[in-house]
Amino acid sequence: MGLIPQTKCGRCDRTYSSLRSRCPYCGAHRHKKGKRATDNDNSTWKIIIGILLIVVLIAAVIVILVTSANDKGPGNDSAGDSYNNSSDGVQGGTGSSTGDSSDDSSNPDTSDSTGDSSNPGTDSTDDSSDVPVPVIATSVTVHKGNSRNVATDFVLHVGDTYNVTAVVTPSNATSIPTWSCDKPSVLTIIPDETGMKAALTVTGTGTVTVTVTVDSLDYTFIVRCRK
């Protein structure tokens, strides 16, 4: 079913397009008042149907274009809104943070805290620095009397009193030496106020082990007590 009217040849009785001036089959000229083909009796309806098809196609194309435009439109708007929101958030955040930081830096409270740091109240730190730091002993020995002879094993007699001296390293160790022996009934030990010196008095006979303790260090020596 075509849109172009068909004409029937008066000679060969075949149909052909009305646009032709001659019959393509026999070559006869088409008369202006020639008869139309029987198949073209409904040519008017064919033209109407063709126009309707064209209108439908145009409407379909318009619908497709409008739909695609609507699909792109909200997407672009949302993208623009998200961009604007993000940019606004960045600008707002930057402005607020900058403003807050500048306000805080110029806030009297900050200056007060700075003033407090230089306040005489910090004298408490100075006071704590005045407290002496304990010095731990690293070694201890005992010398006989005031000499440099190290006491290791020596003999004393009953009634004798003998002085010994503890030598602590370093010399500024803060712990006071403590003296003890395993037989206090045989040997009496009397240290002085500093604990660095002690008087050994023999009150009996026997072998006595004397120990000097400074911090966690011990030094021992033997005193043989005789009559």
Protein Blocks (a to p, Z undefined) as FASTA:
>chain_A
ZZbdcdddfklopacdfkbmbdfklopacdfkbccdfklmmmmmmmmmmmmmmmmmmmmm
mmmmmmmmmmmmmmmmmmmmmmmmmmmmmmmmmmmmmmmmmmmmmpmklmmmmmmmmpmk
lmmmmmmmmpccddddfbdcddehjbfbdcfbdcddehiacddddddddfkbfbdcdddd
fblmlpccdddfkomaccdddfbecdddddddehjbccdddddddZZ
